[in-house]
Amino acid sequence: MLPTPRHRRTRRILAAAAGLATVGALAAAMPASAGPDTATARHHEGSGRYQDVQLLSFNDLHGNLEPPTGSSGRVTHLNEDGTTKNIDAGGVEYLATHLRQARAGNKYSITAAAGDMVGASPLISGLFHDEPTIDALNKLDLDVTSVGNHEFDEGAAELARLQNGGCHPKDGCYDDSEEFAGADFPYLAANVTKEKTGKPLLKPYWVWRKNGVKVGFIGVTLEGTPNIVSAEGVKGLKFGDEVETINKYAKVLKKQGVKSIVALIHEGGAPASTAYNYDCDSPGAGDGISGPIVDIAKNVTPAVDALVTGHTHQAYACTIPDPAGNPRMVTSAASFGRLYTDTTLTYDRWTGDIARTAVKSANHVVTRDVAKAADMTGLITKWKALAAPVASRPIGYIAGEIPNGGTESPLGDMIADAQLAYAKSVDPEADVALMNPGGIRAGLTYASSAGEGDGVVTYGEAYTVQPFANTVNLVDLKGSQLVTGLQQQVSGANEAAPKVLQISSGLTYTLDLTKTGAARVVADSIRLNGAPIDPNATYRVAMNSFLAGGGDGFTELGKGGNVRVGGDDLAAFESYLTANSSAAAPYPVPKADRITIVK
């Protein structure tokens, strides 16, 4: 178990207006043990018995210190008339300001997270083993977080270093003025134990205390973490059942006199709408959300008052019945720092428990129309300067210009092949890879741009091509779903402006642009390694996390099962180019002949 974090810094409060918000559902029932007087919780002000505790939370930051770009830097707002609009969101300079604004006037405020704070991170964090993100989280005054699967990307020893501080064992210290101090907040991993001893790897729980108010936090990651992290990353570790673990430590906390409990769970669900302000309780409690978190929520002991979740990168504030049948708040704030959740927990000083009738939650957009936090700007400036030399590092060689233009682009084929190669390295059953054209932001130029030499591809150039810090995910799709996904390139939301996916080697088909709608994709022309697609067979399909979430109108691709969240897409591209090119044998320009286009 890791030592208790150092004394926390004094919070700096900024007074300003609040950002956009969506109000979540209210829990409607009160646990019987709380007694009949809890109905007055909504009118507790000035009574002395009830104390509102503000819980600010977020999840799946993935080291996104700078504002995420493209689709990764937007959220969808559902208007009252049923139409939608996109809002630019995210960036720790803005997240810090929003959180500080939200805390203003709230003396009882806790900030918590639900894992994947690091891993699959953009350039200025990932290059430095995510030390910049830990520094940023310290400045954000994060109180506590659970681990996520990506916290294990570099293994347990590296996770311990992020917690405790110290120079990286191979790369050393990045800041000559001071040694990396580590996290000011505890990482919780209640369901992660050491195989040899059975003891927890990290602290399983943590208790926030102020003026007699006590709120306990239990942190877990998904039990299936070993299935989506490299074997080396989880070597010597055992991952237990989420529900059994939470229920176990809820009893421990209750024995210690802590009756107000929040579970931080790095596992999630998928609401029926991707709009951050969708009311997932509107069809009926729990009916508007699906996925693993539903069963978890229905089985976690009623002693737990709220669940803060993550992993699926979705936004929701739902109520799901606990085992006693009482509604309980379950929240997630999407990903990449685009949202944060503000939950009000009304603490009953007489019972030491939360008055569930008063629990309410709202997801707020981290808009970019507020002042940047100066301390975060300074942090970003520092790490960007340190990253500059790394950006010039050569990662491969190309034989000529590899453009990203056209219906099927040479670079699109190359990236799809890179993603399939990565997918096969983690799952030999992978069949095909699909890449959205909007995720390819530039072509690869042959001419030297900064003295690196003609045909040399630098890390910075590759990063410009794929800057979104998506992960390469694997999903199971029926053949019929794969066909429908391809048809959605030119139908539905994409009929007026087709979005033709870039495809890996082995997949071929005819795109007949003289036709309309889905008929443009000639279904009986689709072949995988020369064989027709079997509508009833299951195919293992690789795609980035944006597509796997149904982005760009590819709703069918978002329905994949047996999801495996992989590593960073840029890292997959870099590894592929490095392995398949050299100065003597540069990577040839792809022919872009997998799709036969009829005009």
C-alpha positions as CSV (number, residue, x, y, z in Angstrom):
1,M,0.0,0.0,0.0
2,L,1.3,3.4,-0.8
3,P,1.9,6.1,1.8
4,T,-0.6,8.8,2.5
5,P,-0.3,11.7,0.1
6,R,1.3,14.9,1.2
7,H,-0.5,17.8,2.7
8,R,-2.8,19.4,0.2
9,R,-2.3,22.9,-1.1
10,T,-4.7,25.8,-0.3
11,R,-7.4,26.0,-2.9
12,R,-7.4,29.1,-5.0
13,I,-10.9,30.3,-5.8
14,L,-11.9,32.3,-8.8
15,A,-15.3,34.0,-8.8
16,A,-17.1,34.1,-12.1
17,A,-20.2,32.8,-13.9
18,A,-20.9,29.1,-14.3
19,G,-20.7,27.3,-17.6
20,L,-23.3,25.4,-19.6
21,A,-25.0,22.6,-17.6
22,T,-27.4,19.8,-17.9
23,V,-29.4,18.8,-14.9
24,G,-29.5,15.1,-14.2
25,A,-32.3,13.2,-12.6
26,L,-33.1,13.3,-8.9
27,A,-33.1,10.2,-6.8
28,A,-36.6,9.7,-5.6
29,A,-36.4,7.3,-2.7
30,M,-34.9,7.5,0.8
31,P,-33.2,4.5,2.4
32,A,-35.4,3.2,5.2
33,S,-32.6,3.4,7.7
34,A,-32.4,7.1,7.4
35,G,-35.8,7.7,9.0
36,P,-38.8,9.7,8.0
37,D,-37.3,13.1,8.8
38,T,-35.1,12.9,5.7
39,A,-38.0,14.2,3.6
40,T,-37.0,17.6,5.0
41,A,-33.6,17.3,3.3
42,R,-34.7,19.6,0.5
43,H,-35.4,22.3,3.0
44,H,-32.4,21.9,5.2
45,E,-30.8,25.3,4.9
46,G,-30.1,26.8,8.2
47,S,-31.4,23.8,10.1
48,G,-27.9,22.7,11.2
49,R,-28.8,19.0,10.6
50,Y,-28.2,18.9,6.8
51,Q,-25.0,19.9,5.0
52,D,-24.7,20.1,1.3
53,V,-21.5,18.5,0.0
54,Q,-20.4,19.4,-3.5
55,L,-18.9,16.6,-5.4
56,L,-17.1,17.7,-8.6
57,S,-16.0,14.8,-10.8
58,F,-14.5,13.9,-14.2
59,N,-13.0,10.9,-15.9
60,D,-10.8,9.7,-18.8
61,L,-8.7,12.8,-19.1
62,H,-6.0,10.8,-20.9
63,G,-3.4,13.6,-20.5
64,N,-5.3,16.1,-22.6
65,L,-3.7,19.3,-21.3
66,E,-4.2,21.4,-24.4
67,P,-7.7,21.8,-25.8
68,P,-8.5,18.6,-27.8
69,T,-8.9,19.2,-31.5
70,G,-11.5,18.1,-34.0
71,S,-14.3,15.8,-32.9
72,S,-12.3,15.0,-29.7
73,G,-12.7,18.6,-28.6
74,R,-16.5,18.9,-29.0
75,V,-19.6,17.8,-27.2
76,T,-23.1,17.6,-28.6
77,H,-25.9,19.6,-27.1
78,L,-29.5,18.5,-27.5
79,N,-31.8,21.4,-28.1
80,E,-35.4,21.5,-26.9
81,D,-36.7,21.1,-30.5
82,G,-34.8,17.9,-31.0
83,T,-32.0,19.4,-33.1
84,T,-28.4,19.3,-31.9
85,K,-25.4,21.6,-32.0
86,N,-21.7,21.1,-31.3
87,I,-19.8,23.0,-28.6
88,D,-16.0,23.3,-28.5
89,A,-14.9,22.0,-25.1
90,G,-11.9,21.0,-23.0
91,G,-8.3,22.0,-22.1
92,V,-7.0,22.2,-18.6
93,E,-6.6,26.0,-18.8
94,Y,-10.4,26.1,-19.0
95,L,-11.1,23.1,-16.8
96,A,-9.2,24.7,-14.0
97,T,-11.2,27.9,-14.3
98,H,-14.5,26.1,-14.5
99,L,-13.7,24.0,-11.4
100,R,-12.6,27.0,-9.4
101,Q,-15.7,28.9,-10.4
102,A,-17.8,25.9,-9.3
103,R,-16.2,25.7,-5.9
104,A,-16.7,29.4,-5.2
105,G,-19.0,29.7,-2.2
106,N,-19.0,25.9,-1.5
107,K,-17.0,25.3,1.7
108,Y,-17.7,21.6,1.5
109,S,-16.4,20.7,-1.9
110,I,-14.6,17.5,-3.0
111,T,-13.1,16.8,-6.5
112,A,-12.9,13.2,-7.6
113,A,-12.1,11.3,-10.7
114,A,-12.8,7.8,-12.1
115,G,-9.6,6.7,-13.8
116,D,-7.6,7.0,-17.0
117,M,-6.2,10.3,-16.0
118,V,-3.1,9.2,-17.9
119,G,-2.3,6.9,-20.8
120,A,-3.0,7.3,-24.6
121,S,-2.0,10.9,-23.9
122,P,-1.1,13.7,-26.4
123,L,2.5,14.7,-27.2
124,I,3.3,17.1,-24.3
125,S,2.2,14.6,-21.6
126,G,2.9,11.1,-23.2
127,L,6.5,12.0,-24.1
128,F,7.2,12.6,-20.4
129,H,5.5,9.5,-19.0
130,D,2.5,11.7,-18.0
131,E,4.4,13.7,-15.4
132,P,2.8,16.9,-16.9
133,T,-0.7,15.5,-16.3
134,I,0.0,14.7,-12.7
135,D,1.4,18.2,-12.2
136,A,-1.8,19.6,-13.8
137,L,-4.1,17.4,-11.6
138,N,-2.3,18.7,-8.5
139,K,-2.9,22.2,-9.6
140,L,-6.6,21.3,-10.3
141,D,-6.8,20.3,-6.6
142,L,-8.0,16.8,-7.4
143,D,-8.7,15.1,-4.0
144,V,-8.9,11.4,-5.1
145,T,-9.2,9.2,-8.2
146,S,-9.6,5.5,-8.9
147,V,-7.2,3.8,-11.3
148,G,-8.3,3.0,-14.8
149,N,-6.9,0.4,-17.2
150,H,-4.5,3.0,-18.8
151,E,-2.9,3.7,-15.4
152,F,-1.3,0.2,-15.9
153,D,0.0,0.9,-19.4
154,E,3.6,1.2,-18.1
155,G,3.2,-1.3,-15.2
156,A,2.6,-1.2,-11.5
157,A,6.1,0.3,-10.7
158,E,5.5,3.3,-13.0
159,L,2.0,3.8,-11.4
160,A,3.7,3.8,-8.0
161,R,6.2,6.5,-9.3
162,L,3.3,8.7,-10.5
163,Q,1.9,8.4,-7.0
164,N,5.0,8.8,-4.9
165,G,7.3,10.8,-7.2
166,G,10.9,10.4,-8.3
167,C,12.8,10.4,-11.6
168,H,11.9,7.9,-14.3
169,P,14.2,4.9,-14.0
170,K,15.3,5.1,-17.7
171,D,14.7,8.6,-18.8
172,G,15.6,10.3,-15.6
173,C,14.3,13.7,-14.5
174,Y,13.0,16.2,-17.1
175,D,13.2,19.3,-14.8
176,D,16.7,20.3,-13.7
177,S,15.3,22.5,-11.0
178,E,13.4,19.9,-9.1
179,E,12.6,16.2,-8.9
180,F,9.1,15.0,-9.9
181,A,7.0,15.2,-6.7
182,G,4.2,12.8,-7.7
183,A,0.5,13.1,-7.0
184,D,-0.9,15.1,-4.1
185,F,-4.0,12.9,-4.3
186,P,-4.4,9.2,-3.7
187,Y,-5.0,6.7,-6.5
188,L,-7.4,4.0,-5.3
189,A,-7.4,0.5,-6.6
190,A,-9.5,-1.6,-4.2
191,N,-9.9,-4.5,-6.6
192,V,-6.2,-4.7,-7.7
193,T,-4.1,-7.0,-5.5
194,K,-0.6,-8.5,-5.7
195,E,-0.8,-12.2,-6.7
196,K,2.0,-13.3,-4.3
197,T,0.6,-11.6,-1.2
198,G,-3.0,-10.9,-1.9
199,K,-2.5,-7.4,-0.5
200,P,-3.9,-4.3,-2.3
201,L,-1.5,-2.7,-4.7
202,L,-2.7,0.8,-3.7
203,K,-5.1,2.2,-1.1
204,P,-8.6,0.7,-1.5
205,Y,-10.4,3.6,0.0
206,W,-10.0,7.1,1.3
207,V,-12.1,9.3,3.6
208,W,-12.7,13.0,3.2
209,R,-13.4,14.8,6.5
210,K,-14.4,18.3,7.3
211,N,-16.1,19.7,10.5
212,G,-17.5,16.3,11.4
213,V,-18.7,15.5,7.8
214,K,-17.2,12.2,6.6
215,V,-17.5,10.9,3.0
216,G,-15.7,7.7,2.0
217,F,-14.5,6.8,-1.5
218,I,-13.9,3.3,-2.8
219,G,-12.0,3.1,-6.1
220,V,-12.0,0.2,-8.6
221,T,-11.1,-0.4,-12.2
222,L,-12.9,-2.8,-14.5
223,E,-12.2,-6.5,-13.7
224,G,-11.3,-7.0,-17.4
225,T,-8.3,-4.7,-17.3
226,P,-5.9,-7.5,-18.0
227,N,-7.7,-8.1,-21.3
228,I,-7.1,-4.6,-22.6
229,V,-3.6,-3.9,-21.2
230,S,-0.3,-5.5,-22.2
231,A,0.6,-8.5,-20.2
232,E,3.7,-6.7,-18.9
233,G,1.6,-3.9,-17.6
234,V,-0.4,-6.1,-15.2
235,K,2.3,-8.7,-14.5
236,G,1.9,-10.1,-10.9
237,L,-1.4,-8.4,-10.4
238,K,-4.9,-9.8,-9.9
239,F,-8.1,-7.8,-10.7
240,G,-11.2,-8.7,-8.7
241,D,-14.9,-8.4,-9.3
242,E,-16.0,-4.7,-9.0
243,V,-19.2,-5.4,-7.1
244,E,-17.8,-7.8,-4.6
245,T,-14.9,-5.5,-3.9
246,I,-17.0,-2.4,-3.4
247,N,-19.4,-4.2,-1.2
248,K,-16.5,-5.6,0.9
249,Y,-15.0,-2.1,1.5
250,A,-18.3,-0.5,2.1
251,K,-18.6,-2.8,5.1
252,V,-15.1,-1.8,6.2
253,L,-16.0,1.9,6.0
254,K,-19.3,1.4,7.9
255,K,-17.4,-0.3,10.7
256,Q,-15.2,2.8,10.9
257,G,-18.3,5.0,11.2
258,V,-18.3,6.2,7.6
259,K,-21.9,5.9,6.3
260,S,-21.7,8.3,3.3
261,I,-19.9,6.4,0.5
262,V,-19.2,7.1,-3.1
263,A,-17.8,4.5,-5.5
264,L,-15.3,5.6,-8.2
265,I,-15.6,2.9,-10.9
266,H,-13.6,2.8,-14.1
267,E,-16.3,1.0,-16.0
268,G,-19.3,2.6,-17.7
269,G,-22.2,2.4,-20.0
270,A,-23.8,3.9,-23.1
271,P,-26.8,6.2,-23.0
272,A,-29.3,6.1,-25.8
273,S,-28.1,9.5,-27.0
274,T,-24.6,10.9,-27.3
275,A,-25.8,14.4,-26.4
276,Y,-24.3,15.3,-23.0
277,N,-27.6,16.7,-21.8
278,Y,-29.8,13.7,-22.8
279,D,-32.2,12.8,-20.0
280,C,-31.4,9.1,-19.6
281,D,-34.1,8.8,-17.0
282,S,-36.9,10.0,-19.4
283,P,-37.9,6.5,-20.6
284,G,-37.9,5.2,-17.0
285,A,-35.2,4.8,-14.4
286,G,-32.3,3.0,-15.9
287,D,-33.9,2.4,-19.3
288,G,-31.9,5.1,-21.0
289,I,-28.5,3.5,-20.5
290,S,-27.0,0.2,-21.3
291,G,-23.7,-1.5,-20.7
292,P,-21.7,-3.1,-17.9
293,I,-22.3,-0.3,-15.4
294,V,-26.1,-1.1,-15.3
295,D,-25.5,-4.6,-13.8
296,I,-22.8,-3.2,-11.5
297,A,-25.1,-0.4,-10.2
298,K,-27.9,-2.8,-9.6
299,N,-25.8,-5.0,-7.4
300,V,-23.6,-2.6,-5.5
301,T,-24.8,-2.4,-1.9
302,P,-27.3,0.3,-1.0
303,A,-24.7,1.5,1.5
304,V,-23.1,3.3,-1.4
305,D,-24.8,6.6,-2.1
306,A,-23.5,7.5,-5.6
307,L,-21.4,6.0,-8.4
308,V,-18.9,8.1,-10.4
309,T,-18.0,6.1,-13.5
310,G,-15.9,6.2,-16.7
311,H,-14.1,4.1,-19.3
312,T,-16.7,4.3,-22.1
313,H,-16.1,8.1,-22.7
314,Q,-19.9,8.7,-22.6
315,A,-21.7,11.5,-20.8
316,Y,-24.6,10.7,-18.5
317,A,-26.3,11.5,-15.1
318,C,-28.8,8.7,-14.6
319,T,-30.5,7.0,-11.7
320,I,-30.3,3.2,-11.6
321,P,-32.1,1.2,-8.8
322,D,-29.9,-0.2,-6.1
323,P,-30.5,-3.8,-4.8
324,A,-33.2,-2.3,-2.4
325,G,-35.0,-0.8,-5.3
326,N,-34.1,2.8,-4.5
327,P,-32.8,5.1,-7.3
328,R,-29.2,5.9,-7.0
329,M,-27.2,8.5,-9.0
330,V,-24.7,7.2,-11.6
331,T,-22.6,9.7,-13.5
332,S,-19.9,10.0,-16.2
333,A,-18.4,13.2,-17.7
334,A,-17.4,11.9,-21.2
335,S,-13.6,12.2,-21.7
336,F,-10.6,14.5,-22.4
337,G,-11.7,17.1,-19.9
338,R,-14.6,18.3,-22.0
339,L,-17.2,18.0,-19.2
340,Y,-17.2,17.9,-15.4
341,T,-20.1,16.7,-13.2
342,D,-21.4,18.7,-10.2
343,T,-23.3,16.4,-7.8
344,T,-24.9,17.6,-4.6
345,L,-24.8,15.2,-1.7
346,T,-26.9,16.2,1.3
347,Y,-25.2,15.0,4.4
348,D,-27.3,14.2,7.4
349,R,-25.3,15.0,10.5
350,W,-27.7,13.0,12.7
351,T,-27.2,9.8,10.8
352,G,-23.9,10.4,9.1
353,D,-25.5,9.3,5.8
354,I,-26.6,10.9,2.6
355,A,-30.2,11.9,2.2
356,R,-30.9,10.3,-1.1
357,T,-34.0,12.5,-1.7
358,A,-31.8,15.4,-2.1
359,V,-29.1,13.9,-4.4
360,K,-28.9,15.8,-7.7
361,S,-26.4,15.9,-10.5
362,A,-25.5,18.0,-13.5
363,N,-23.0,17.6,-16.3
364,H,-21.3,21.0,-17.2
365,V,-19.5,21.8,-20.4
366,V,-15.9,23.0,-20.1
367,T,-16.4,25.8,-22.5
368,R,-13.6,27.9,-23.9
369,D,-15.2,31.3,-23.4
370,V,-13.8,31.7,-19.9
371,A,-10.4,33.1,-18.9
372,K,-7.5,30.7,-19.1
373,A,-6.0,29.7,-15.7
374,A,-2.6,31.3,-15.8
375,D,-0.9,28.5,-13.8
376,M,-2.0,26.0,-16.4
377,T,-0.8,28.2,-19.2
378,G,2.6,28.3,-17.6
379,L,2.6,24.5,-17.2
380,I,1.7,23.9,-20.8
381,T,4.3,26.4,-22.1
382,K,7.0,24.7,-20.0
383,W,6.3,21.2,-21.3
384,K,5.8,22.2,-24.9
385,A,9.3,23.7,-24.9
386,L,10.7,20.5,-23.5
387,A,8.9,18.5,-26.1
388,A,10.2,20.4,-29.1
389,P,13.5,18.4,-29.5
390,V,11.5,15.1,-29.4
391,A,9.1,16.3,-32.1
392,S,12.0,16.3,-34.5
393,R,12.9,12.7,-33.9
394,P,12.9,10.6,-37.2
395,I,10.5,7.6,-37.0
396,G,10.6,6.3,-40.6
397,Y,11.2,6.9,-44.3
398,I,8.8,7.3,-47.3
399,A,9.6,7.0,-51.0
400,G,7.4,10.0,-52.1
401,E,4.6,12.2,-51.1
402,I,1.8,10.3,-49.4
403,P,-1.3,12.5,-49.6
404,N,-4.5,12.3,-47.6
405,G,-6.8,13.7,-50.4
406,G,-9.3,11.8,-52.5
407,T,-12.1,9.4,-51.9
408,E,-9.6,6.7,-51.0
409,S,-6.2,8.2,-50.1
410,P,-2.8,6.7,-50.1
411,L,-2.2,7.8,-46.5
412,G,-5.7,6.5,-45.5
413,D,-4.6,3.0,-46.7
414,M,-1.3,3.3,-44.8
415,I,-3.0,4.2,-41.5
416,A,-5.6,1.5,-41.8
417,D,-2.8,-1.1,-42.5
418,A,-1.0,0.3,-39.4
419,Q,-4.1,-0.1,-37.3
420,L,-4.7,-3.7,-38.5
421,A,-1.0,-4.6,-37.8
422,Y,-1.4,-3.2,-34.3
423,A,-4.7,-5.0,-33.8
424,K,-3.2,-8.3,-34.9
425,S,-0.3,-7.8,-32.4
426,V,-2.8,-7.7,-29.5
427,D,-5.5,-10.1,-31.0
428,P,-4.4,-12.5,-33.8
429,E,-8.1,-12.8,-34.7
430,A,-8.3,-9.3,-36.0
431,D,-9.7,-9.2,-39.6
432,V,-9.9,-5.7,-40.8
433,A,-9.4,-2.0,-39.9
434,L,-11.4,1.1,-40.7
435,M,-10.2,4.7,-40.5
436,N,-12.4,7.8,-40.6
437,P,-11.1,10.3,-43.2
438,G,-11.6,13.3,-40.9
439,G,-9.1,11.8,-38.5
440,I,-6.3,12.3,-41.0
441,R,-5.4,15.9,-40.7
442,A,-2.5,16.2,-43.1
443,G,-0.5,14.3,-45.7
444,L,3.1,13.1,-45.3
445,T,5.5,15.3,-47.3
446,Y,8.6,14.0,-49.0
447,A,10.6,17.2,-49.0
448,S,12.6,18.1,-45.9
449,S,10.8,20.7,-43.7
450,A,13.2,21.3,-40.9
451,G,16.5,19.9,-42.1
452,E,15.7,16.3,-41.4
453,G,16.3,15.3,-45.0
454,D,14.0,14.4,-47.9
455,G,11.8,11.4,-47.2
456,V,12.4,11.4,-43.5
457,V,9.2,11.3,-41.4
458,T,9.6,12.9,-37.9
459,Y,7.5,12.3,-34.9
460,G,6.2,15.8,-35.1
461,E,5.0,15.3,-38.7
462,A,3.3,12.0,-37.8
463,Y,1.6,13.8,-34.8
464,T,0.3,16.4,-37.2
465,V,-1.3,13.6,-39.2
466,Q,-3.0,12.0,-36.2
467,P,-3.3,14.6,-33.4
468,F,-6.5,13.3,-31.7
469,A,-5.0,10.9,-29.2
470,N,-7.6,8.3,-30.1
471,T,-7.1,4.7,-29.0
472,V,-7.2,1.8,-31.5
473,N,-10.2,-0.3,-30.4
474,L,-11.3,-3.8,-31.4
475,V,-14.9,-4.8,-31.6
476,D,-16.9,-7.8,-32.9
477,L,-19.3,-7.0,-35.7
478,K,-21.6,-9.4,-37.6
479,G,-21.0,-9.4,-41.3
480,S,-24.4,-7.7,-41.8
481,Q,-23.3,-4.9,-39.4
482,L,-20.1,-4.5,-41.3
483,V,-22.0,-4.1,-44.5
484,T,-24.4,-1.6,-42.9
485,G,-21.5,0.3,-41.6
486,L,-20.0,0.7,-45.0
487,Q,-23.4,1.7,-46.4
488,Q,-23.6,4.5,-43.8
489,Q,-20.6,6.1,-45.5
490,V,-23.0,7.4,-48.2
491,S,-26.5,7.2,-46.6
492,G,-28.4,8.6,-43.6
493,A,-26.4,11.5,-42.0
494,N,-23.7,11.1,-44.6
495,E,-25.8,10.9,-47.8
496,A,-25.4,14.6,-48.7
497,A,-21.7,14.7,-47.8
498,P,-20.3,11.1,-48.0
499,K,-17.6,10.1,-45.5
500,V,-15.7,7.3,-47.1
501,L,-13.8,5.2,-44.7
502,Q,-10.2,4.3,-45.3
503,I,-9.8,0.5,-45.3
504,S,-7.0,-2.0,-44.6
505,S,-5.5,-4.4,-47.1
506,G,-7.7,-7.3,-48.0
507,L,-11.0,-5.4,-47.9
508,T,-12.4,-4.5,-51.4
509,Y,-15.7,-3.3,-52.8
510,T,-17.3,-1.1,-55.4
511,L,-18.6,2.4,-54.7
512,D,-21.1,3.4,-57.4
513,L,-21.6,7.1,-57.2
514,T,-24.2,7.1,-60.0
515,K,-26.7,5.6,-57.5
516,T,-28.2,7.1,-54.4
517,G,-28.1,6.4,-50.7
518,A,-27.0,3.0,-49.3
519,A,-27.2,1.5,-52.8
520,R,-24.0,3.4,-53.7
521,V,-22.1,0.6,-51.8
522,V,-22.6,-2.4,-54.0
523,A,-23.2,-5.0,-51.3
524,D,-22.4,-8.1,-53.3
525,S,-19.0,-6.6,-54.3
526,I,-17.7,-6.5,-50.8
527,R,-14.9,-9.0,-50.3
528,L,-12.5,-9.7,-47.5
529,N,-9.4,-11.5,-48.7
530,G,-11.3,-12.4,-51.8
531,A,-14.3,-14.0,-50.0
532,P,-17.8,-12.5,-49.8
533,I,-18.8,-11.1,-46.4
534,D,-20.9,-13.7,-44.5
535,P,-23.8,-11.7,-42.9
536,N,-24.0,-14.2,-40.1
537,A,-20.3,-14.5,-39.4
538,T,-18.5,-12.5,-36.7
539,Y,-15.6,-10.3,-37.7
540,R,-13.0,-8.7,-35.4
541,V,-12.8,-5.1,-36.6
542,A,-10.2,-2.5,-35.6
543,M,-11.0,1.2,-35.6
544,N,-10.2,4.3,-33.6
545,S,-12.2,5.1,-30.5
546,F,-14.1,7.9,-32.3
547,L,-15.5,5.4,-34.8
548,A,-16.1,2.8,-32.2
549,G,-18.3,5.3,-30.4
550,G,-20.5,5.7,-33.5
551,G,-18.9,9.0,-34.6
552,D,-19.5,10.7,-38.0
553,G,-22.8,9.0,-38.4
554,F,-21.5,5.5,-38.2
555,T,-24.0,4.3,-35.6
556,E,-23.7,0.7,-36.7
557,L,-20.0,0.6,-35.9
558,G,-20.8,1.9,-32.4
559,K,-22.8,-1.2,-31.7
560,G,-19.8,-3.6,-31.7
561,G,-19.5,-6.1,-28.9
562,N,-16.6,-7.6,-27.1
563,V,-14.9,-4.2,-27.0
564,R,-11.2,-4.0,-26.4
565,V,-9.8,-0.5,-25.8
566,G,-6.2,-0.5,-27.2
567,G,-3.3,1.8,-27.3
568,D,-2.7,5.2,-28.8
569,D,-3.4,5.4,-32.6
570,L,-0.3,7.5,-33.2
571,A,1.9,5.0,-31.4
572,A,0.5,2.3,-33.7
573,F,1.3,4.3,-36.8
574,E,4.8,5.1,-35.6
575,S,5.5,1.4,-34.8
576,Y,4.3,0.4,-38.2
577,L,6.3,2.9,-40.1
578,T,9.5,2.2,-38.1
579,A,9.1,-1.5,-38.7
580,N,8.4,-1.3,-42.4
581,S,10.8,1.4,-43.6
582,S,14.4,2.3,-43.6
583,A,16.7,4.8,-45.4
584,A,17.6,2.1,-47.9
585,A,14.1,0.8,-48.3
586,P,11.6,3.7,-47.7
587,Y,7.9,3.0,-47.4
588,P,6.3,2.9,-50.9
589,V,3.5,5.2,-51.8
590,P,0.3,3.2,-51.5
591,K,-1.8,2.7,-54.7
592,A,-5.1,3.5,-53.1
593,D,-6.9,0.8,-55.2
594,R,-9.0,-1.0,-52.7
595,I,-12.2,0.8,-53.6
596,T,-13.4,0.6,-57.2
597,I,-15.2,3.9,-57.8
598,V,-17.9,4.3,-60.5
599,K,-18.8,7.8,-61.4
